[in-house]
Amino acid sequence: MTDTHEERRRFKRIAFDAKTELSQGDRTWTVHLIDLSLKGLLIEKPSPWEGDPGERFQADIHLNVDIDVRMQVRLTHDDHNHLGFVCENIELDSVTHLRRLVELNIADHDELERELGALIDV
């Protein structure tokens, strides 16, 4: 039996709609956020797309007027109309907001603790 991509996933994705911007150098794209997890995000590919996959990006997810989740991300896959990114760096305030968001969307407290443990191990 072979594992599917979903079976290997260590972090539960949460469908979430929030104003999101992706930037790299002097380029900025307003993007549609499809989902996010404790370790990354999936967006619809903006058009035109001129991002350099070899360089880091900054993702800014605006949860509300006063709360943003900001993370440095690396492009991991470009499939059809979707771009997937893995988080490489996130500040403490942002990870606290992201943790709370995940906590509110995962009903199983044990699953949340497993994900947090996996995040520390990564």
N, CA, C and O atoms as a GROMACS GRO file, in nm:
protein
  488
    1MET      N    1   0.085  -0.117   0.000
    1MET     CA    2   0.000   0.000   0.000
    1MET      C    3   0.089   0.123   0.000
    1MET      O    4   0.186   0.130   0.077
    2THR      N    5   0.060   0.221  -0.084
    2THR     CA    6   0.138   0.343  -0.089
    2THR      C    7   0.063   0.454  -0.018
    2THR      O    8  -0.060   0.461  -0.022
    3ASP      N    9   0.139   0.542   0.047
    3ASP     CA   10   0.080   0.656   0.114
    3ASP      C   11   0.046   0.764   0.013
    3ASP      O   12   0.123   0.791  -0.079
    4THR      N   13  -0.070   0.824   0.029
    4THR     CA   14  -0.104   0.940  -0.053
    4THR      C   15  -0.044   1.063   0.013
    4THR      O   16   0.000   1.058   0.128
    5HIS      N   17  -0.044   1.173  -0.062
    5HIS     CA   18   0.007   1.299  -0.008
    5HIS      C   19  -0.069   1.338   0.118
    5HIS      O   20  -0.010   1.385   0.215
    6GLU      N   21  -0.202   1.317   0.118
    6GLU     CA   22  -0.284   1.352   0.233
    6GLU      C   23  -0.249   1.266   0.354
    6GLU      O   24  -0.251   1.316   0.467
    7GLU      N   25  -0.218   1.136   0.332
    7GLU     CA   26  -0.186   1.048   0.445
    7GLU      C   27  -0.053   1.085   0.508
    7GLU      O   28  -0.033   1.064   0.628
    8ARG      N   29   0.040   1.140   0.428
    8ARG     CA   30   0.170   1.179   0.481
    8ARG      C   31   0.166   1.316   0.549
    8ARG      O   32   0.258   1.351   0.622
    9ARG      N   33   0.061   1.394   0.525
    9ARG     CA   34   0.052   1.529   0.578
    9ARG      C   35   0.053   1.524   0.731
    9ARG      O   36  -0.022   1.449   0.793
   10ARG      N   37   0.140   1.605   0.790
   10ARG     CA   38   0.152   1.607   0.934
   10ARG      C   39   0.070   1.719   0.997
   10ARG      O   40   0.045   1.717   1.118
   11PHE      N   41   0.027   1.816   0.916
   11PHE     CA   42  -0.044   1.932   0.969
   11PHE      C   43  -0.178   1.946   0.900
   11PHE      O   44  -0.186   1.954   0.777
   12LYS      N   45  -0.284   1.950   0.979
   12LYS     CA   46  -0.419   1.961   0.926
   12LYS      C   47  -0.438   2.097   0.861
   12LYS      O   48  -0.406   2.200   0.919
   13ARG      N   49  -0.491   2.094   0.740
   13ARG     CA   50  -0.521   2.219   0.669
   13ARG      C   51  -0.658   2.270   0.711
   13ARG      O   52  -0.751   2.193   0.733
   14ILE      N   53  -0.667   2.401   0.722
   14ILE     CA   54  -0.792   2.466   0.760
   14ILE      C   55  -0.834   2.556   0.646
   14ILE      O   56  -0.761   2.647   0.607
   15ALA      N   57  -0.952   2.532   0.592
   15ALA     CA   58  -1.006   2.622   0.490
   15ALA      C   59  -1.035   2.754   0.558
   15ALA      O   60  -1.108   2.760   0.656
   16PHE      N   61  -0.977   2.860   0.506
   16PHE     CA   62  -0.990   2.989   0.572
   16PHE      C   63  -0.981   3.099   0.468
   16PHE      O   64  -0.894   3.097   0.382
   17ASP      N   65  -1.071   3.195   0.477
   17ASP     CA   66  -1.074   3.306   0.384
   17ASP      C   67  -1.033   3.433   0.458
   17ASP      O   68  -1.104   3.477   0.548
   18ALA      N   69  -0.921   3.490   0.420
   18ALA     CA   70  -0.874   3.614   0.481
   18ALA      C   71  -0.796   3.692   0.376
   18ALA      O   72  -0.735   3.634   0.287
   19LYS      N   73  -0.798   3.823   0.389
   19LYS     CA   74  -0.719   3.905   0.298
   19LYS      C   75  -0.573   3.863   0.314
   19LYS      O   76  -0.519   3.862   0.425
   20THR      N   77  -0.510   3.828   0.202
   20THR     CA   78  -0.373   3.776   0.206
   20THR      C   79  -0.289   3.840   0.098
   20THR      O   80  -0.333   3.855  -0.016
   21GLU      N   81  -0.169   3.878   0.135
   21GLU     CA   82  -0.074   3.934   0.040
   21GLU      C   83   0.053   3.851   0.042
   21GLU      O   84   0.098   3.806   0.148
   22LEU      N   85   0.108   3.832  -0.074
   22LEU     CA   86   0.234   3.760  -0.092
   22LEU      C   87   0.331   3.859  -0.154
   22LEU      O   88   0.297   3.927  -0.251
   23SER      N   89   0.451   3.867  -0.101
   23SER     CA   90   0.548   3.960  -0.157
   23SER      C   91   0.684   3.893  -0.169
   23SER      O   92   0.717   3.798  -0.099
   24GLN      N   93   0.761   3.949  -0.262
   24GLN     CA   94   0.898   3.904  -0.286
   24GLN      C   95   0.972   4.023  -0.344
   24GLN      O   96   0.941   4.070  -0.454
   25GLY      N   97   1.071   4.072  -0.269
   25GLY     CA   98   1.141   4.192  -0.314
   25GLY      C   99   1.043   4.307  -0.326
   25GLY      O  100   0.970   4.336  -0.231
   26ASP      N  101   1.041   4.375  -0.442
   26ASP     CA  102   0.951   4.488  -0.461
   26ASP      C  103   0.819   4.449  -0.526
   26ASP      O  104   0.739   4.536  -0.561
   27ARG      N  105   0.795   4.319  -0.542
   27ARG     CA  106   0.670   4.270  -0.601
   27ARG      C  107   0.574   4.224  -0.492
   27ARG      O  108   0.613   4.158  -0.396
   28THR      N  109   0.447   4.260  -0.509
   28THR     CA  110   0.343   4.220  -0.415
   28THR      C  111   0.221   4.174  -0.493
   28THR      O  112   0.180   4.238  -0.590
   29TRP      N  113   0.162   4.063  -0.448
   29TRP     CA  114   0.041   4.008  -0.508
   29TRP      C  115  -0.066   3.997  -0.400
   29TRP      O  116  -0.039   3.945  -0.292
   30THR      N  117  -0.186   4.046  -0.429
   30THR     CA  118  -0.300   4.017  -0.344
   30THR      C  119  -0.352   3.883  -0.393
   30THR      O  120  -0.384   3.867  -0.511
   31VAL      N  121  -0.361   3.786  -0.302
   31VAL     CA  122  -0.393   3.649  -0.342
   31VAL      C  123  -0.515   3.597  -0.268
   31VAL      O  124  -0.554   3.650  -0.164
   32HIS      N  125  -0.574   3.493  -0.324
   32HIS     CA  126  -0.687   3.425  -0.259
   32HIS      C  127  -0.632   3.308  -0.178
   32HIS      O  128  -0.576   3.213  -0.234
   33LEU      N  129  -0.648   3.314  -0.047
   33LEU     CA  130  -0.605   3.208   0.043
   33LEU      C  131  -0.706   3.094   0.037
   33LEU      O  132  -0.826   3.114   0.057
   34ILE      N  133  -0.657   2.974   0.010
   34ILE     CA  134  -0.744   2.856   0.007
   34ILE      C  135  -0.746   2.790   0.143
   34ILE      O  136  -0.853   2.764   0.198
   35ASP      N  137  -0.628   2.762   0.196
   35ASP     CA  138  -0.620   2.704   0.330
   35ASP      C  139  -0.483   2.730   0.390
   35ASP      O  140  -0.390   2.772   0.321
   36LEU      N  141  -0.473   2.704   0.519
   36LEU     CA  142  -0.346   2.718   0.587
   36LEU      C  143  -0.336   2.615   0.698
   36LEU      O  144  -0.435   2.555   0.739
   37SER      N  145  -0.214   2.596   0.746
   37SER     CA  146  -0.188   2.503   0.854
   37SER      C  147  -0.082   2.567   0.943
   37SER      O  148  -0.040   2.680   0.920
   38LEU      N  149  -0.041   2.493   1.045
   38LEU     CA  150   0.066   2.544   1.131
   38LEU      C  151   0.198   2.554   1.056
   38LEU      O  152   0.292   2.619   1.104
   39LYS      N  153   0.208   2.492   0.940
   39LYS     CA  154   0.336   2.489   0.870
   39LYS      C  155   0.333   2.545   0.729
   39LYS      O  156   0.434   2.536   0.659
   40GLY      N  157   0.221   2.602   0.683
   40GLY     CA  158   0.222   2.656   0.548
   40GLY      C  159   0.086   2.702   0.502
   40GLY      O  160  -0.009   2.711   0.580
   41LEU      N  161   0.076   2.731   0.371
   41LEU     CA  162  -0.048   2.778   0.315
   41LEU      C  163  -0.059   2.740   0.168
   41LEU      O  164   0.040   2.711   0.101
   42LEU      N  165  -0.183   2.742   0.120
   42LEU     CA  166  -0.213   2.714  -0.019
   42LEU      C  167  -0.295   2.831  -0.071
   42LEU      O  168  -0.391   2.874  -0.008
   43ILE      N  169  -0.254   2.884  -0.189
   43ILE     CA  170  -0.323   2.998  -0.248
   43ILE      C  171  -0.357   2.967  -0.394
   43ILE      O  172  -0.302   2.876  -0.454
   44GLU      N  173  -0.450   3.046  -0.448
   44GLU     CA  174  -0.471   3.043  -0.592
   44GLU      C  175  -0.358   3.122  -0.656
   44GLU      O  176  -0.318   3.227  -0.606
   45LYS      N  177  -0.306   3.072  -0.767
   45LYS     CA  178  -0.196   3.139  -0.836
   45LYS      C  179  -0.246   3.272  -0.894
   45LYS      O  180  -0.343   3.274  -0.970
   46PRO      N  181  -0.180   3.383  -0.856
   46PRO     CA  182  -0.221   3.512  -0.912
   46PRO      C  183  -0.178   3.524  -1.058
   46PRO      O  184  -0.087   3.455  -1.104
   47SER      N  185  -0.246   3.612  -1.128
   47SER     CA  186  -0.211   3.634  -1.268
   47SER      C  187  -0.190   3.784  -1.289
   47SER      O  188  -0.280   3.862  -1.257
   48PRO      N  189  -0.078   3.826  -1.340
   48PRO     CA  190   0.032   3.741  -1.385
   48PRO      C  191   0.118   3.696  -1.266
   48PRO      O  192   0.125   3.764  -1.164
   49TRP      N  193   0.182   3.581  -1.282
   49TRP     CA  194   0.269   3.525  -1.177
   49TRP      C  195   0.414   3.535  -1.223
   49TRP      O  196   0.452   3.475  -1.324
   50GLU      N  197   0.493   3.610  -1.149
   50GLU     CA  198   0.633   3.629  -1.184
   50GLU      C  199   0.724   3.604  -1.064
   50GLU      O  200   0.835   3.657  -1.059
   51GLY      N  201   0.679   3.524  -0.969
   51GLY     CA  202   0.759   3.496  -0.850
   51GLY      C  203   0.877   3.406  -0.883
   51GLY      O  204   0.870   3.321  -0.971
   52ASP      N  205   0.986   3.426  -0.810
   52ASP     CA  206   1.107   3.346  -0.826
   52ASP      C  207   1.102   3.230  -0.726
   52ASP      O  208   1.114   3.253  -0.606
   53PRO      N  209   1.083   3.107  -0.774
   53PRO     CA  210   1.069   2.993  -0.682
   53PRO      C  211   1.195   2.964  -0.601
   53PRO      O  212   1.189   2.890  -0.502
   54GLY      N  213   1.307   3.019  -0.640
   54GLY     CA  214   1.431   2.996  -0.567
   54GLY      C  215   1.454   3.090  -0.450
   54GLY      O  216   1.548   3.072  -0.373
   55GLU      N  217   1.368   3.190  -0.436
   55GLU     CA  218   1.382   3.290  -0.330
   55GLU      C  219   1.262   3.282  -0.235
   55GLU      O  220   1.154   3.237  -0.272
   56ARG      N  221   1.284   3.327  -0.111
   56ARG     CA  222   1.176   3.330  -0.012
   56ARG      C  223   1.071   3.435  -0.047
   56ARG      O  224   1.098   3.532  -0.119
   57PHE      N  225   0.952   3.414   0.006
   57PHE     CA  226   0.841   3.508  -0.005
   57PHE      C  227   0.798   3.548   0.136
   57PHE      O  228   0.829   3.479   0.233
   58GLN      N  229   0.729   3.659   0.146
   58GLN     CA  230   0.666   3.702   0.270
   58GLN      C  231   0.516   3.687   0.251
   58GLN      O  232   0.460   3.740   0.156
   59ALA      N  233   0.450   3.615   0.341
   59ALA     CA  234   0.305   3.600   0.337
   59ALA      C  235   0.247   3.679   0.454
   59ALA      O  236   0.290   3.663   0.568
   60ASP      N  237   0.149   3.763   0.424
   60ASP     CA  238   0.079   3.842   0.526
   60ASP      C  239  -0.068   3.807   0.520
   60ASP      O  240  -0.136   3.837   0.422
   61ILE      N  241  -0.118   3.743   0.626
   61ILE     CA  242  -0.257   3.702   0.634
   61ILE      C  243  -0.324   3.793   0.736
   61ILE      O  244  -0.288   3.791   0.854
   62HIS      N  245  -0.420   3.871   0.692
   62HIS     CA  246  -0.487   3.968   0.778
   62HIS      C  247  -0.611   3.904   0.839
   62HIS      O  248  -0.714   3.891   0.773
   63LEU      N  249  -0.601   3.865   0.966
   63LEU     CA  250  -0.711   3.798   1.033
   63LEU      C  251  -0.822   3.897   1.069
   63LEU      O  252  -0.940   3.865   1.060
   64ASN      N  253  -0.783   4.017   1.111
   64ASN     CA  254  -0.877   4.126   1.132
   64ASN      C  255  -0.798   4.256   1.130
   64ASN      O  256  -0.680   4.256   1.095
   65VAL      N  257  -0.860   4.365   1.167
   65VAL     CA  258  -0.795   4.496   1.157
   65VAL      C  259  -0.664   4.502   1.236
   65VAL      O  260  -0.569   4.566   1.192
   66ASP      N  261  -0.659   4.437   1.350
   66ASP     CA  262  -0.543   4.447   1.439
   66ASP      C  263  -0.453   4.324   1.440
   66ASP      O  264  -0.345   4.328   1.499
   67ILE      N  265  -0.494   4.215   1.376
   67ILE     CA  266  -0.418   4.090   1.388
   67ILE      C  267  -0.377   4.038   1.251
   67ILE      O  268  -0.460   4.014   1.164
   68ASP      N  269  -0.246   4.022   1.235
   68ASP     CA  270  -0.188   3.966   1.113
   68ASP      C  271  -0.102   3.847   1.148
   68ASP      O  272  -0.038   3.843   1.253
   69VAL      N  273  -0.100   3.750   1.059
   69VAL     CA  274  -0.004   3.641   1.067
   69VAL      C  275   0.095   3.665   0.954
   69VAL      O  276   0.057   3.666   0.837
   70ARG      N  277   0.222   3.685   0.991
   70ARG     CA  278   0.326   3.709   0.892
   70ARG      C  279   0.429   3.597   0.901
   70ARG      O  280   0.476   3.561   1.008
   71MET      N  281   0.460   3.542   0.784
   71MET     CA  282   0.559   3.436   0.782
   71MET      C  283   0.643   3.443   0.655
   71MET      O  284   0.595   3.484   0.549
   72GLN      N  285   0.768   3.402   0.668
   72GLN     CA  286   0.852   3.385   0.550
   72GLN      C  287   0.827   3.243   0.501
   72GLN      O  288   0.833   3.147   0.578
   73VAL      N  289   0.799   3.233   0.371
   73VAL     CA  290   0.763   3.104   0.315
   73VAL      C  291   0.845   3.074   0.190
   73VAL      O  292   0.901   3.162   0.125
   74ARG      N  293   0.851   2.944   0.160
   74ARG     CA  294   0.919   2.896   0.040
   74ARG      C  295   0.818   2.819  -0.044
   74ARG      O  296   0.740   2.740   0.009
   75LEU      N  297   0.821   2.843  -0.175
   75LEU     CA  298   0.731   2.772  -0.266
   75LEU      C  299   0.772   2.625  -0.272
   75LEU      O  300   0.887   2.592  -0.298
   76THR      N  301   0.675   2.537  -0.247
   76THR     CA  302   0.704   2.393  -0.252
   76THR      C  303   0.638   2.325  -0.369
   76THR      O  304   0.687   2.222  -0.416
   77HIS      N  305   0.527   2.380  -0.416
   77HIS     CA  306   0.465   2.322  -0.536
   77HIS      C  307   0.380   2.423  -0.610
   77HIS      O  308   0.317   2.511  -0.551
   78ASP      N  309   0.379   2.406  -0.740
   78ASP     CA  310   0.304   2.490  -0.833
   78ASP      C  311   0.222   2.394  -0.918
   78ASP      O  312   0.269   2.343  -1.020
   79ASP      N  313   0.098   2.368  -0.875
   79ASP     CA  314   0.011   2.271  -0.941
   79ASP      C  315  -0.110   2.342  -1.000
   79ASP      O  316  -0.193   2.398  -0.929
   80HIS      N  317  -0.118   2.338  -1.133
   80HIS     CA  318  -0.231   2.397  -1.205
   80HIS      C  319  -0.248   2.542  -1.163
   80HIS      O  320  -0.165   2.627  -1.196
   81ASN      N  321  -0.353   2.572  -1.092
   81ASN     CA  322  -0.382   2.710  -1.053
   81ASN      C  323  -0.353   2.735  -0.905
   81ASN      O  324  -0.398   2.836  -0.850
   82HIS      N  325  -0.278   2.645  -0.839
   82HIS     CA  326  -0.251   2.658  -0.696
   82HIS      C  327  -0.101   2.665  -0.668
   82HIS      O  328  -0.020   2.602  -0.737
   83LEU      N  329  -0.067   2.743  -0.567
   83LEU     CA  330   0.071   2.750  -0.519
   83LEU      C  331   0.072   2.709  -0.373
   83LEU      O  332  -0.006   2.761  -0.293
   84GLY      N  333   0.161   2.616  -0.337
   84GLY     CA  334   0.175   2.571  -0.199
   84GLY      C  335   0.306   2.620  -0.141
   84GLY      O  336   0.410   2.614  -0.207
   85PHE      N  337   0.301   2.669  -0.019
   85PHE     CA  338   0.418   2.724   0.048
   85PHE      C  339   0.438   2.660   0.184
   85PHE      O  340   0.341   2.627   0.252
   86VAL      N  341   0.562   2.642   0.222
   86VAL     CA  342   0.596   2.594   0.355
   86VAL      C  343   0.655   2.711   0.433
   86VAL      O  344   0.732   2.790   0.380
   87CYS      N  345   0.618   2.720   0.558
   87CYS     CA  346   0.668   2.826   0.644
   87CYS      C  347   0.811   2.795   0.686
   87CYS      O  348   0.840   2.685   0.734
   88GLU      N  349   0.899   2.891   0.666
   88GLU     CA  350   1.038   2.875   0.708
   88GLU      C  351   1.072   2.960   0.829
   88GLU      O  352   1.168   2.931   0.901
   89ASN      N  353   0.995   3.067   0.852
   89ASN     CA  354   1.021   3.154   0.965
   89ASN      C  355   0.893   3.227   1.001
   89ASN      O  356   0.822   3.277   0.914
   90ILE      N  357   0.863   3.233   1.130
   90ILE     CA  358   0.744   3.303   1.177
   90ILE      C  359   0.774   3.361   1.314
   90ILE      O  360   0.836   3.295   1.397
   91GLU      N  361   0.729   3.484   1.338
   91GLU     CA  362   0.752   3.549   1.466
   91GLU      C  363   0.656   3.493   1.571
   91GLU      O  364   0.552   3.436   1.538
   92LEU      N  365   0.693   3.511   1.697
   92LEU     CA  366   0.615   3.456   1.808
   92LEU      C  367   0.470   3.506   1.808
   92LEU      O  368   0.379   3.426   1.829
   93ASP      N  369   0.448   3.635   1.786
   93ASP     CA  370   0.311   3.687   1.784
   93ASP      C  371   0.228   3.619   1.676
   93ASP      O  372   0.113   3.583   1.699
   94SER      N  373   0.287   3.602   1.558
   94SER     CA  374   0.215   3.540   1.448
   94SER      C  375   0.184   3.394   1.475
   94SER      O  376   0.074   3.348   1.446
   95VAL      N  377   0.280   3.321   1.532
   95VAL     CA  378   0.255   3.180   1.560
   95VAL      C  379   0.149   3.166   1.669
   95VAL      O  380   0.073   3.069   1.669
   96THR      N  381   0.144   3.260   1.761
   96THR     CA  382   0.041   3.257   1.865
   96THR      C  383  -0.098   3.275   1.803
   96THR      O  384  -0.191   3.203   1.839
   97HIS      N  385  -0.112   3.370   1.711
   97HIS     CA  386  -0.240   3.392   1.643
   97HIS      C  387  -0.277   3.271   1.558
   97HIS      O  388  -0.393   3.229   1.556
   98LEU      N  389  -0.179   3.215   1.488
   98LEU     CA  390  -0.204   3.099   1.403
   98LEU      C  391  -0.243   2.978   1.487
   98LEU      O  392  -0.334   2.904   1.451
   99ARG      N  393  -0.177   2.959   1.598
   99ARG     CA  394  -0.210   2.848   1.688
   99ARG      C  395  -0.354   2.860   1.735
   99ARG      O  396  -0.428   2.762   1.738
  100ARG      N  397  -0.395   2.981   1.773
  100ARG     CA  398  -0.531   3.003   1.821
  100ARG      C  399  -0.633   2.974   1.711
  100ARG      O  400  -0.738   2.914   1.736
  101LEU      N  401  -0.602   3.016   1.589
  101LEU     CA  402  -0.690   2.990   1.475
  101LEU      C  403  -0.705   2.840   1.452
  101LEU      O  404  -0.816   2.791   1.431
  102VAL      N  405  -0.595   2.768   1.455
  102VAL     CA  406  -0.599   2.623   1.437
  102VAL      C  407  -0.676   2.558   1.552
  102VAL      O  408  -0.757   2.468   1.530
  103GLU      N  409  -0.651   2.605   1.673
  103GLU     CA  410  -0.719   2.552   1.791
  103GLU      C  411  -0.871   2.566   1.779
  103GLU      O  412  -0.946   2.475   1.816
  104LEU      N  413  -0.916   2.680   1.727
  104LEU     CA  414  -1.060   2.703   1.711
  104LEU      C  415  -1.121   2.616   1.603
  104LEU      O  416  -1.242   2.592   1.602
  105ASN      N  417  -1.037   2.567   1.510
  105ASN     CA  418  -1.089   2.491   1.396
  105ASN      C  419  -1.063   2.341   1.405
  105ASN      O  420  -1.110   2.266   1.320
  106ILE      N  421  -0.990   2.297   1.506
  106ILE     CA  422  -0.968   2.154   1.528
  106ILE      C  423  -1.042   2.117   1.655
  106ILE      O  424  -1.009   2.163   1.764
  107ALA      N  425  -1.142   2.034   1.641
  107ALA     CA  426  -1.225   1.996   1.756
  107ALA      C  427  -1.152   1.904   1.852
  107ALA      O  428  -1.183   1.902   1.971
  108ASP      N  429  -1.056   1.828   1.803
  108ASP     CA  430  -0.987   1.727   1.883
  108ASP      C  431  -0.861   1.788   1.946
  108ASP      O  432  -0.763   1.816   1.877
  109HIS      N  433  -0.865   1.808   2.078
  109HIS     CA  434  -0.752   1.868   2.150
  109HIS      C  435  -0.625   1.783   2.136
  109HIS      O  436  -0.515   1.837   2.126
  110ASP      N  437  -0.639   1.650   2.136
  110ASP     CA  438  -0.523   1.562   2.122
  110ASP      C  439  -0.456   1.580   1.986
  110ASP      O  440  -0.334   1.578   1.976
  111GLU      N  441  -0.538   1.598   1.881
  111GLU     CA  442  -0.482   1.621   1.748
  111GLU      C  443  -0.404   1.752   1.744
  111GLU      O  444  -0.297   1.759   1.684
  112LEU      N  445  -0.457   1.856   1.808
  112LEU     CA  446  -0.386   1.984   1.815
  112LEU      C  447  -0.251   1.966   1.885
  112LEU      O  448  -0.150   2.019   1.838
  113GLU      N  449  -0.249   1.894   1.995
  113GLU     CA  450  -0.124   1.872   2.067
  113GLU      C  451  -0.023   1.793   1.983
  113GLU      O  452   0.096   1.822   1.988
  114ARG      N  453  -0.069   1.695   1.906
  114ARG     CA  454   0.019   1.620   1.816
  114ARG      C  455   0.079   1.713   1.710
  114ARG      O  456   0.198   1.705   1.680
  115GLU      N  457  -0.004   1.801   1.654
  115GLU     CA  458   0.045   1.893   1.552
  115GLU      C  459   0.147   1.990   1.610
  115GLU      O  460   0.249   2.019   1.548
  116LEU      N  461   0.120   2.040   1.730
  116LEU     CA  462   0.214   2.132   1.794
  116LEU      C  463   0.347   2.060   1.823
  116LEU      O  464   0.455   2.117   1.807
  117GLY      N  465   0.338   1.935   1.867
  117GLY     CA  466   0.458   1.856   1.890
  117GLY      C  467   0.536   1.834   1.762
  117GLY      O  468   0.659   1.841   1.762
  118ALA      N  469   0.465   1.805   1.652
  118ALA     CA  470   0.531   1.786   1.523
  118ALA      C  471   0.595   1.915   1.475
  118ALA      O  472   0.701   1.912   1.411
  119LEU      N  473   0.533   2.027   1.504
  119LEU     CA  474   0.590   2.157   1.464
  119LEU      C  475   0.724   2.181   1.533
  119LEU      O  476   0.818   2.232   1.472
  120ILE      N  477   0.731   2.144   1.659
  120ILE     CA  478   0.855   2.159   1.735
  120ILE      C  479   0.963   2.065   1.682
  120ILE      O  480   1.080   2.101   1.680
  121ASP      N  481   0.923   1.945   1.639
  121ASP     CA  482   1.019   1.845   1.589
  121ASP      C  483   1.072   1.877   1.451
  121ASP      O  484   1.178   1.828   1.413
  122VAL      N  485   0.998   1.961   1.375
  122VAL     CA  486   1.037   1.990   1.236
  122VAL      C  487   1.163   2.073   1.231
  122VAL      O  488   1.210   2.106   1.123
   0.00000   0.00000   0.00000
